[in-house]
């Protein structure tokens, strides 16, 4: 397994990062605006981008018109610019994530071509892009795919630089600076976190003498100018929040209660990369036996993030995605070089797991245990059956590599998921409907409250109005009895209680599922 050398033969038609970029962009963009934004991250980030225009402040981010110091601004800048083209919509909020998700797949393919064969790189890229976790991340208004794209572009630069191409180091420094500006200082650290163990394992630490360290100023300038500006502007509160609490304390304490057992990332990887994850043990074992330069790089990039984030006290599912590209390329290499017969056992295991999951869905559906979701079970069962059938096809075509059949099944599953299954969840999510109804009726001096429901941040975004959370029914009654026009999003149970004798004046404005928008002023018809 060595770096791919130029060949006199023509490249196959599929050997193009641009083709992968276009294909995965279409996949991730398909019906991207179909679903309302999810609380809390998506709605928070969309509202932050909207408030850039409301406040006119492009340096300090604001949420609910208060300074917000959690993350740097690159993603919010991109969404704010799209807001002017597309309006304050789900598409504008999610589009950067989808495009950078597709970009990550293309970057990882290029990285794989530098270390492996083109076919192994292709299989690895398909493994990375066609799994439920990465697909979901690429279709949500989150900062992670932008971070991952720049981080792995920096890693491509690290590989090139450590193999005698000086432009690689320059690419690494610039890309790591952009990664820092996308989500935080970890973007500056990541290429060194995985690259230094690789150089040590391969006995090539002397390559560090070739690094043009002056270019580190580019990384610090791109990634650090915003931090320096904000520290100068806000002083200690910004420093303690961003660089101490969110950057350093995540390693030693459970920030915002985000803790989990030490084995959680193993479980997330097994489920998140399924069905490709069944090949991961064999892929890592093969890399360990080969001990080639590329094998050591992939092992370092797969294992170091897993260990690093396992040690950290704060644990979130998206953290482990830093290990996925190397894991995916390791799997792609296995699928490329192993004989089909050697892959029968893990493919059979994946087929059994998928079939058992479909059977479990069917049993739960027939048991009437969750009648409120009854309409979704046939569709969910059909979607999961596609994966099971695809794995069965891959299994019985045992004389050929299973990757194409698995990739086709996963692509069909993911398209079906966004086309048929996702819309079934929308009736259970009333905040968008009620928020838009509130926006149509609210004036500048009116009050919007919320009681008995979750989704305060989503209501803030869709109503484009400050939301007053109400901790008790007594507070709700006081607000409705007060002066001025008040609208409130409340549960059906709260509405029944308010409608009892002696309650405040209340007039339904809109109904959606288990929630209502009500007003203390008459004259608005129910929608």
N, C-alpha and C positions, 0 to 999 in steps of 0.2 A: 504494500500500500504506500505509494509514493506520490509526490506531487505530479499532477498530470502534465505530460510533455506535449508540445505541439505535434500535430499529426498531419501527414500529407493528405489523408483522406478527408472527404467533406464531412462536416458536422451534420448529424441527423437533424431532421426538421424540428424536433422537440427541444434541442439543446440550445435554449435561449432564455436568459433571465427575464427578458421583456415579455415573452410569451407567458411565463409563469406569473409575472406581475399583472398582466392583463386578465388572465384567467381567474386568479384569486381575487382581483379587484371586482370582477363581475360577480363572483360567488358571494363575497362579503357585502357588496352593495345591494344584492337582490332583496327587494322589499325591506330596505333598511329602516324606512320611516313608518313601517306598518304598526309597530307597537309603541305605546306611550313610554316615556322615560321612566326608569326604575329609581325609586328612592333607595338609598340616600345619595350615592355618589353621582349617578348620572344627572339627577335634577340639580344637585349642588353645583356641579361643574358647568352645566348649561346656564344656570342663573348667574354664576360668576362672570361668564363671558358676556351675558346680556348687560350686566351692570358696568362693564367697561364703557359701554356707550352711554349709560345713564349717568355715570360719575365723571366721564371724560378722563379718567385716570388709567393709563396704560402701564404703569409701573407697580403700584400697590393694588393687588387684587382685592375686591370687596365681595362680601356675601351678606345679603340682607342689609346692605349699605353700611356694613362695618368692615374695617380692615381684616383681611383674611390672609394668614401667613403660612398656611400648611405646605403649599407646593409652588414652584416657580411658574412663570407665565406662558411658556411657549405654546402649550396646547390651547390655552384660553385665548391667546392672540389669534391662533388659526381659526378657532370657532367664531370669535367676534367678527373677523373679516368675512367669514361665510354667512354670518347672520345678516350682513348687509345685502348679500346676494340672494339668499334663500329664505330670509325671515327667521324669526326665533322658532325654529322647528327641530324635530328629532333628527332630520337629515343633516342639518347644519351642525348639530352637536356631535353626531356620530361619524360624520364623513372623514375627519382626520384619522380616527381610530381605524376605520376600515382600510383606508389607503395605506397607512403605515403598517397595518397587519399584512397586507399583500406585499408591501415593500420588504418586510422582515423575511417572508418566504423567499423572495427573489435574492435578498442578500445572503441568506443561509445557503441557497443553491450555489451562488458564486463562491462562497467560502468552501463548500463541499467540493466543487470542481477543482479548487486549488490543492486539495488534499487527497481526493479520492477519484474514482472514475466518474465521467458524466452521468452514467446510469445510476450509480450509487448516490450521487448528489441529487438526482431527480427523485429517487425513491425517498431520500431523506426529506426533501422539500415537501413531497406529498404527505409524508407522515406528520410533519410539523403543521401544515396547513389544514389537513383533513382529520382533525380530531375535535371533539366537542368543546374542550376547554379553550383551545386557541381560537376556534371559530367564534365562540361566545364572547371572548375578550375582544375580538376584532369587530364585533358588532355592537359594542356598548361605548358610550361616551366616557371612556376611561383614558388615563394618561399612559397606560402600560405599553401599548404597541408602539407608540412613538419612542418611548424609552428603549424598548427592546430593539427596534430598528437601528437606532443610532449606536446602541451598545454593541450590537453584533457587526455593524459596519466598522466600528473601532477595532473589533477583534479581527476582522479581515485585514485591516491595516497592520495590526500587531503581527499577524502571520507573515504578511508580505515583508514588513520591516525586518523581522527576525530571519528572513531568508534572502537578505541582501538587496532588497528593493527599498531604497531610501524614501521613496514617495509613500510607502506604507506607514512609516512612523508619522509623517505629516497628516495622513488620512486619520490615523488613530487619534491624534491629539485634537483635531478639529471635530471629529465625530463624538469623542467623549465629552467635549465641551458642550455640544448640542444635547447630548444625553443628560448632562447635568442641568441644562436649562429646561429640559422636558419634565424631569421629575425630582431631581435632587442630586446631592454630591456623590451618591453611589455611582452615578454615571461616570464620574472621573476615576473611581476606584476599580470598577469592574474589570476592565481589560488587564490591569495589573494583578488583580486578585486571582484570576485564572491563568494569566500568561506567565507570571513568575514561577509557579509550581511546574508548569510545562517546561520552561527553560532549565529549571533545576533538574527535573527528571531526565531530560535529554542531554544534560551535561553541557549546556550552551549558554550559561550565564554570561559568558564573555561577549555575547551579542549586545549587552547593555552598553558597552563602550561605543557602539555605533549609533546609539540613539541621539538624534539632534535635539538635545534637551532644551535648547532655546525655543523650540516649537511648543514646549509645555506652556509657554506664556499665552499661546493661542487658545489652548484648552481653558486656562484660567481666565483669560479675557472673555471668551464666549460664555463659559459657564458661570463665571464669578462676578461679572459686572453687575448683574441684577442684585446679587446678594450684597455686594459692596454698597450699591445705591440704597438699598432698603435698610442696611445697618446704619448708614449715615442719616437716613431719613427718620427711622423709628427707634434706633438705638437698642437698648437691652431687651425690650419685649420681643422684637423680631429675632434677635440672636438666640434668646432662650427658647423661643417657640420652634423655630426652623432648624437650627443647628444643634441644639442640645436635646430638646424633647423629641422631635420627629426623626432626627438623623442618628443621634448617639444612644438615646435611652431605649430605642427599639431593641437594641441588643441585650439590655440588662433588665428591662421591666416590660410588662404587658401593656403597651400603649393602648388606651381606650378599651381595655379588657380583651384584646385580640390575642389570646393565648390558645394553645392546643398541645396535645401529647407529643412526645418526641418523634413518634412514628407517623405523624399525620401526613408528611410529605410523601412517604412511601405509598400510603393509601391513595393520596390525591394523584400521584403519578400513575398508579395502576389503573385508576378510573378515568383520569383526564386524558391519557394517551391511548385508551382502549379504542380499537383492538390491537393497535401497534405495540402496546406495552407488553404483550405476551412474548415478543421477540427481544425485549430489552435485556434480560439476564444473559441470554446467549450472545447478544451483541457486545455487551461489556466484557464478557468472558473472552470472546474472540480478540477484542482489542488488547486485553491484558496479555494474551499469548503472543500477539504479533509484536508488540513493543516497538513498532515503527514510530517515526517522527510524528506522523499524522495521528497514529493511535494514542500516543501520549498526550497530544493536544486535546483530542476529543475526551479522553478519560479525565483530564484536568478540568475541562469545561463542563463535564457532566457531574463529576463528584464534588468538586469544590463548592459550587453553589448549594448543592444538597446539604453538605455538612455545615456550611456557613449559616444557612437559614434555619437549619435544625437547631443549631446552638443558640440562635437569637431567641429571646423570650417572646417577642411579638411575632405571630405567625398568621399569614394570610395566604389563601390558595394561589393568588397570582404571583407570589414571590418565586415559587418553584419553576415558573415558566422560564426563568433564566437558564435552567438546566436543559430545557426541552430541545433547543436547536442541536446541541451536541448529542443528546440522546437520539434524536431523530436521525442525524447523520450516521450514528453508530448502527442504528437499525437498518438504514438504507444500505450501508456497507454489507451488513450481514445478508440482507435479501439479495444483494448483487453477487456475492462471492460464494455463499453456501449453496450446496446442491438442493434442489427442490425436496428431495427425500429427507434431508436433514431438517427441513422446516415443517414437516408433516405434524409432529407432536405439538408444537406451540399453536399451529393453525387449528388443530383438532381441539385443543383446550379452549381457544377463543370461540370456536363454533359452539362448544358445549355451554360456555358462559352466556353467550348471546341467546342461545335457545332457552336456557333456564330463565333468563331475564324476561323473554317474551312470554314464557309459560307463567311466570310470576305475575306479570301484568294481567294476563288473562284470568288468572285465579282471583286477583283482587277485584277486577271488573265484575266477574260473576258473583262475587261474594256480597256485593252491594254495600261494601264497607264505607265507600266514599260516594254516596249518591249525587252529591253536588257536582262531582267531576265526571259523571257517567258519560257525558257526551264526548269527552276527550279520550277515553280509553280506547275505542276502536281505532282512532287515528294514531294514537301513541303506539298501539300494538302493531299497526301496519308499518309505521316508520321504523321501529326496532326490528321488525321482521326482515326489512331490506338488508340490514347489517348481517343478520343471521344467515340469510340466503347467500349474500355475497361471500361470507366466510366459508359457507358450505361449497360454493363454486370454487373458491380458492383451494379448498381442501381436496376436492375430487379432481382438480386439474394439477395433481401432484407432480406431474412431469415438467411443469412450468413454474416460474416464480409467482408467488401469490400476490405480490404488490399491486399489479394492475387491477385484479378483481376486487381487492380490498379498497383501493382508492376509488373505484367506480361506485362501490356500495356506499362508502362514506359520503361521497359527493351527492348521491341521490338522497341519502338520509338527511343531510344538512339542508339541501334545497327543500325537501319535503317538510322538514321541521319549521322552516321560516314561512313556507307557503300554506301549510294546512294545520299544523299543530299550534304554532304561536298565536294565531288569531283567536283560538278558543279561550285563551287566558284573559283577553281584554274585558269581557263583561264583569270579571271579578275585580277590575281596577277602575274605580269610578272617578279618581281624582282629576284626570285630564278633562273629562266631560264637564264636571262641575267647575273646574277652574276656568275653562273657556266661557261657561255660562256666567260665572262671576265677573270675568273681565268685561263682558258686554254690558253689565249693569252697574259696575262700580264707577264712582266719580272720584276725583282727587282727594276729597275730604272724607270719604266714606271709610268704614271699618270692615275688615274681613277677619272673621274668627274661625276657629276649628276646635271641635270637641268630639271625643269618643271614637276617633279614627287615627290611623297613621297616614303619613304622606304630606306632612306640613311643607317640606321643601318642594315637593312636586306642585303643590297648590300655589306656592310662592311663584314658581316659574310660569305655570300656565295662566294664572290670574294676573301676572305681572303687577303684583300688589303685595305689600307687606302683610303677613299673616300673624294674627295674635293667637298663640296657643292658649287654650282655656283648660286649666287643670281640673275644674269641677263644674257640675251642672249649676251650682250657685253662681259661679262666675259668668257662665253663659247667660243665665237669667238677668243678672245685673247688666250685662252688656246690651242685651236686647231691650231692656227697659230704659236704657239711657238715651240721651239726646243724640240726634243725628241718625243717618241711615246706616244700618248694620246688616251685613250678610254673613252667614255662618254655614260652614259645611259640617254636618252632624250625622250621626248614625240613626237608623230607623228607631232604635230603642230610645235614643234621646228625644227624637221627635214625638214619640208616643208619650213620653213623660211630660214634655213641654205642652202638649196639647190637652193635658188633663185640666180639670177645672182650676181656675185661679192662676193659670200660667200666663206668661207674657204674650203680647201680640206676636204671632208668628204666621208667615205666609210662605208656602212652598214656592220656590222659583224653578227648580230643576230636580229631577230624580235620576239616579243612576245606580243600578244594583241595590246594595244595602245602605246607600247613603243619599242624603238630600242636601240641596242648597236652599236655605231659608232666608227670609228677610223680615225685618220688623216694620217694613213699609208695604202697604197693599199696592195693587195695580199692576203686578207682573204675573203673566200667565205661566203655568207649569209647563216645563219642556222635558 
